[in-house]
Every structure is written in C-alpha cells, then in structure tokens.
Amino acid sequence: MAETDVVIDFTQTDEQQMLRELVSKWLGDRSESERVRELMDTEDGFDTAEWAELAEMGLLALPVPGELGGAGMGWTEVGVVAEEMGRRLLCAPWLSSAVLATAALLHVRGDVADELLGQLAAGERRATLAHRPDHTEVTFDGSTVTGTAGFVVDGVTADVVLLAVDHDGGTALVAVDAADLTATPLPVLDLTRKQAELAFDGAPATVVASDADGVLERAATVGAVVLANESVGGAQQVLETSVQYGRDRKQFGRAIGSYQALKHRMADTLKHVEAAKSAAYHAVRTLDTDDADETLVASAIAVSYCGQVYEQAAGDNIQNHGGIGFTWEHDAHLYFKRAKSSKLLFGSPTTWRAALADHLGF
Amino acid sequence: MAGSDDARVAEALDRLLTDHPPADTPHQDFWGAQFDAGLAWVQFPEGRGGLGVNPRFQAVVNDAIVDAGGSISNRRNNVLGIGMGAPVLVTHASEEHQDRLLRPMFTCEEIWCQLFSEPGAGSDLAGLATSAVEEDGTWIVNGQKVWTTLAHIAKWGLLVTRTDPDVPKHAGMTYFLLDMEAEGVDVRPLYQITGEAEFNEVYLDDVRIPDEHRIGEVGEGWSVAMTTLSNERVAIGSNIPERGDGMVKHAVAAWQEHGGDDPVARDTLTKFWIEYEAMRLTSIRANANRKAGNPGPEGSTGKLHWADLNKAVTEFGMDVKGAAGMLYPKGYEFTAPEASGTARDESLEQLYLRARANSIEGGTSEIMKNILGERVLGLPGEPRVDKNIPWKDVPRG
C-alpha cells in the first residue's frame, strides 16, 4: 500500500464552524428531551414543520450541487451536522432521506435522479433506501417489483423508496411510491429512529438508473460514516452528562466524581471519544475524495470503532448515574438504545473489521 | 499582530534553511544555528533561542526542518533538558545561567537529567525526602533518586530537595541545578525486568551545591518543578509514526507467522490495528489543532491510550505465538543500552516486557486519569489528608 499518498487533513473551515453553530442553536431550540420523547411515541417519529425548517436552512441537501437546489458542499459538512444532531438525538428522517437516498441518487445522477434530488432538497418529498442486501429480496421485471425489504429506515414515512435490483446482468436503481407498497413498522429497540419492513407485490417501479453498479456499497458507506459522526456526537454528549452528574451528585459527603472509580472510567471514555472523533472526521473527509482504497480503510475504522465507543460510553453513562440512570425518566437509556441501533444499522463491527482485514491481507 | 508573527517566523525559518541547509549541515551545527535564529523554543525571548511568539509556531518550524531533510532528534535525545529544563531556566534562572546553559543544551553538547522520583516518592512526588541543608552559602545534599533517565551521560541534573521538613510538604522544597560531575554523586544502573538498565539510581552523599545554583526561592521548589512537569506534554512533540508502525507491527508479524486461520484472533488483531490508527489520527489532529492555535482535549489523551494499548497488543502477540511465547531467546544478560524507552526496534517478547513500564513511566495511568478527570473534564479532586500537616508527620513508606 502506498500509504504515504494518503491525505489526512483535519482542517476545519470557518464555514463548517458556522454550520455547527447554526445546527447546534436550532437543535437547542427544537430538540429538547421532552420533544424527543413526544416524537418517539408517535408512529411517524418526526414533525413535518421541523422538517420544513431543516429544508429552509438547507440541511437536507448539503452535498447536492447548487443547480439542483442543494448547497454544493460536501459530506464533510454533512458529518458536522450529523455530529450535532447525534448530541441531541434529533428525531427526523434525515439519515434516510438527506444521507442514504441522497448518496444513492448522487452516485447515479441522470434526469430522474436529479429531479428527485431537487424535490428532496426542497423538502417536498422524502425518500429512503433499502440499504441492507442481506435483508432485501426483491425481483424486478422491467416495470414492477415484487418481494420484501427489511430494516428500511423511515420506511413508513418515506414518500418514495429506492431499491437496488438485479437488471440486465447488472444493477439498476428503481423508485417505488409509498402508495404502491405495504410498510409495516418494526418494533425497534431505539424509538428515536423508525424502521420498517416493506412488502412489494407487483409494485410499479420507476427506473432511476439502469446502470447503477456499486450504488448500494456507496450509499451504505456514506450512511455508515455519517452515522459514525452522529455517534461521536452522542458519545460526547453522554460523557458530558456523566461529568455533570459527577460534580452534582453527593454520596458519603463527597461529589461522586471525586472518586477514582468514576473519574477513571470517565477519563477512559474521554480517551476513546477523542480517538473516535479522529476516526470519524477522517473517514467523512475521504467521502469527498476519489481515493477508494482510503475510503474503504477509513470507513471500516470509523464505523467499527465509533459504534463500539458509543455503546461503551452510553452504557457507562447509565452506570455512572446509578439507579436514576436505569429509569425511563432519565435520558441515559435513549442514548444507550441509539448507540446499539447505530452500531448494527449498517452491519456489525465484526463485518466491517473483516472487510478491513481482507484489505490489509491479515 | 498574529500576521506579523507569522511573517517573522517564516522569515527566520527561511533564512535558517537557506544559510544552513539541514540535509548538508552536521546536526550539532544546525541546532546551534537554529538556536541563534530564535527557532529552538519560539516562545522564548530573543537571544534565548526564541522569538517571543506563540509556541504553536514550533510545530511549523519542526515540520519544516524535517521536510528539509534535517533532524529534530535533539528534542528526543536531550528531552529532559530541551523539553523540561529549558522552560525552568528561562522562567526562574539568572541571566548568567541562561546564557551559559541553554545553547549547549539545545545542541546536545550537554545532556540533562531530572532528579525527581525517589524510592519513597513516586506518584506523590511532593513527598520526597532528599535533604538539602545550608552551610555558609553552600547546600549539603543527601538522599537517593531513582528512575533517572540519562543520568550516566548527563552533565546537569534538575534536582528537587526537602529544605524544611517542618512545614506541609509542598511548602518545604527547594530546586537546584546539580553538576553531575560533583563529588558525592554516584550514578548506578538500575536493572529492570528486561535485564536492561535504561534508567539509573543516583545516590547523593554530602554533595555540595553552591547557592547560585539554586533555582527559585528557598521553599518554592514545588512551583518551579511544576514549570517542568507542565511542559512534559509539549516536550513529547510531534513525532507521528507511519500507519501500521509501532507495537502493532509486531503483533501483525506474529499473526502472519503463527496465526493460522483463527477468525477470533484475526478479528482481535484487526481491532488493535484500528485502535492504533485511531490513536495515530488523534495525534495528527492534535498537531493540526495545536498549529492552528486551537488545542483541545485530543492533545492530552495520547499517553494513557498508548500505554494501555501497548500492553494489550503485545500480550495478544505473545498469545498468537503459542508455545514460542514462553521463550525469551535474547536472554536476560544485564546490559545498559544507549537509546532509551520504546523508541528502539526490538523483538516482540522484549516489547512485551518493556510495555509494562508504559503505564508507569512519565506518570502512571492512574495519575494520568486523575489529570484527565480533574483538569480536562473538570471533575472534583480527591480529598487530601496530608495537605495541612508538616511533612515530617506525614506517614511514609
């Protein structure tokens, strides 16, 4: 491997910093714990008025070219937004529509894709992607699809579902309208991110691109890396929550954060969270390059490591809080569940590590 | 203002690299010129190896020297002087001492060591017992120091002593420069679990130190020592390994030789490789943020992370070797190597043993976690039971 050619650049632009502040401020107003709990109890799991605000701020189409109504930025900026959203457990079909479906459409482009990208950017429609080939069994006959797709993020609320199907000896990307399929909500562990099982029974399908080789791999890589950035935001948040509790909570006449048993655990979390940030920031930057090898290496590192770190941090956060951390009333379980679900959404860490091990020749 | 500092550093750097091409200049000559150019410690005053600018420019300077084919190995080879002694001198020492000592320190003509730890004062450095008693303008020093890197080749030592046992421990210490060639200084190699002696014990038996070698006021040794320790992190510098290099390389080699097709071991190995790379990326990120004048917690976690990981990965590598992991082919013959620490490229079994020290040397992992917890995260400190009682009444042992 010519590792010396790999570009590693953690520069943060002023634009990215402004974006971070914008999102953080908006989330501060909108995504309070009470609001998260309200939305997670609904079937749709999000608020359409908030979705319109996200569209207005341009946050639905950051990496989409300007001529299609996007911001013409990159996935690096998407990562910044994801990190802030992860801190506050935003309930919105952003990962499915603005990341997964958008990545698939940007991979194929063409008239149909571009029109849909414009609609997604404007918030007029929401799309998702059946991103798990291991849970998708769909046949395409040239005009309709039949079969099932599992673990589709926001599959109940998406207006249009994208599928990668076998076609003419290759892969085609097709779109099915929500009205033409049956969506059954899945009983998800993480209530803040909805998933569905979809059934297609001769559903009319529009061909978005007939030559869409690699679309699922690309979209899943983008989705997983953006989710890794969301996860470091969540991990940072639970660490800060634990630290605050360590200062406030007194037992045996002392703040519990003065005990090394807790202090040392939080220091370990800090160590892992900082390393996870580095992995996530580097990986998301590779998405904006043409370096396929480095994208593979960096995404395997980020996805497997950040997933593991978030779960550990969120679990430790429950422990650091003692009894109150195990109650429904406390937010610790919301992060813990988001962490576990995020770790598994794009395949287990073991799967990602196996791909990396193959690449490294282990 | 920042813009003009940028220009000054760039100009000085440009002139240094043009007048003394690092690739063709003997290291010591280059370092001398670097000192004279004010690029040794850029934050120091002019004439003392600096330009009086923000220390973040040092990373820019170091990278440029390395890129031009030069060496910054003096920072490693004389780390206790350049990294820790220099800030003490420039903050607390007399003009004469600064003029006399800084330049030969930077060029490595005079090596420095640090005489802090004692058999009875490890993590609790402020509990140290080596005594210094004044007699007619001369201090008589008695005691024992330990884990003294480079003492056997050092010209100067940074020494902390107990000058008043009747006050609380932090108040009764005094800091000195010790001439390592003085009578009564006895340096003995300290053999460690590898059979090597990278460190020394230093016995001080009625050693006489002139009062002009006292640094700071009598009783203020602790705050002077803190100048040293707070610079420890800066001293470690920006030496970033290649991807896949370092200890994990040896585990990969063991896997390739002995691993077979065990999928569990393969996954474990990959996990280690990933964590080393995440840690390496963190060093790169910390370096970038430092250069941009925006350092954060990412610059403080490396020591702890590295120490824990080195122990774990070498342990794994030995397991992968199977029965061969029970062998130590090099043997335990007592030796005193030239280079110190984990910088050397050694065998896996040697590194396996050497790595045990990584979580002890330069601050134990427990102390590192206290520092991260209290200074970075802002958690409250442990109650101190020895804080307000005279040092002589504090239980020791």
Interface residues (C-beta under 8 A of the other chain):
Chain A: E3 T4 V6 I8 D9 F10 T11 L239 V243 G246 R247 R254 A255 G257 S258 Y259 Q260 L262 K263 H264 M266 A267 D268 L270 K271 E274 A275 A276 K277 S278 A279 Y281 H282 A300 I301 S304 Y305 T350 R353 A354 L356 A357 L360 F362
Chain B: E242 R243 G244 V252 W255 Q256 G259 R266 D267 L269 T270 K271 W273 I274 E275 E277 A278 M279 L281 T282 I284 R285 A288 N289 A292 P297 E298 T301 L304 H305 E366 M368 K369 N370 L372 G373 E374 V376 L377 G378 L379 P380 G381 E382 P383
